[in-house]
Amino acid sequence: MFSCLGGVINVLFWNGLLALVVVILIVLLIFRVVKKVLILIINSVIGIFALIGFNTLFHANIVINFWSVIITAVGGIIGFIIVIGMHYLGWAF
């Protein structure tokens, strides 16, 4: 009688452990996604301020639109330099 109860407890233990591991993996995945989105948002805000500051200081008239902000957000300083270079070469913005 007790051996059957031990088997049930063993199955419940492994099911609970599996559920715990799955929950931890889901939480880590959500954290990783939120962290990347937060970094993109911060880079976007910094990029907008950098473009506005560059326009103000050098009277460059770079158009601040969705694409210039995305390039600056994803590329950081390199993206900012790319946007400025594309503007002065006459390719975009």
VEXGU-485650 format. One record per residue (C-alpha): residue in one letter; x, y, z. Coordinates in steps of 0.5 Angstrom, whole numbers, padded with zeros to 4 digits, always signed. Layout:
% residues N
AXYZ ...
***
This chain:
% residues 93
M+0000+0000+0000 F+0006+0005+0002 S+0010+0003-0005 C+0004+0006-0009 L+0004+0012-0005 G+0011+0013-0006 G+0010+0013-0013 V+0005+0018-0013 I+0009+0023-0009 N+0015+0022-0014 V+0011+0023-0020 L+0008+0030-0016 F+0015+0032-0014 W+0018+0031-0022 N+0012+0034-0024 G+0013+0040-0020 L+0020+0041-0021 L+0019+0041-0029 A+0013+0046-0028 L+0018+0050-0023 V+0024+0050-0029 V+0019+0052-0034 V+0016+0058-0030 I+0024+0060-0029 L+0025+0059-0036 I+0019+0063-0038 V+0021+0069-0033 L+0028+0069-0036 L+0026+0070-0043 I+0021+0075-0041 F+0026+0079-0037 R+0031+0078-0043 V+0026+0081-0048 V+0024+0087-0044 K+0031+0089-0043 K+0032+0089-0050 V+0026+0093-0051 L+0028+0098-0045 I+0035+0099-0049 L+0032+0101-0055 I+0027+0106-0052 I+0033+0109-0048 N+0037+0109-0055 S+0031+0112-0059 V+0031+0118-0053 I+0038+0119-0053 G+0038+0119-0061 I+0032+0124-0062 F+0036+0129-0057 A+0043+0128-0061 L+0039+0129-0067 I+0036+0135-0065 G+0042+0138-0061 F+0046+0137-0068 N+0041+0140-0072 T+0041+0146-0067 L+0048+0147-0066 F+0050+0146-0074 H+0044+0148-0077 A+0044+0142-0081 N+0036+0141-0082 I+0036+0133-0081 V+0029+0131-0082 I+0028+0127-0075 N+0023+0121-0077 F+0021+0114-0076 W+0027+0112-0080 S+0032+0116-0077 V+0030+0115-0070 I+0030+0107-0071 I+0037+0107-0075 T+0040+0112-0069 A+0037+0107-0064 V+0039+0101-0066 G+0046+0103-0068 G+0047+0108-0063 I+0053+0113-0064 I+0055+0109-0070 G+0048+0110-0073 F+0048+0117-0071 I+0054+0118-0075 I+0051+0114-0081 V+0044+0119-0081 I+0049+0125-0081 G+0053+0122-0087 M+0047+0120-0091 H+0044+0127-0090 Y+0051+0130-0092 L+0052+0126-0098 G+0044+0127-0100 W+0042+0120-0100 A+0037+0121-0094 F+0034+0125-0089 
***
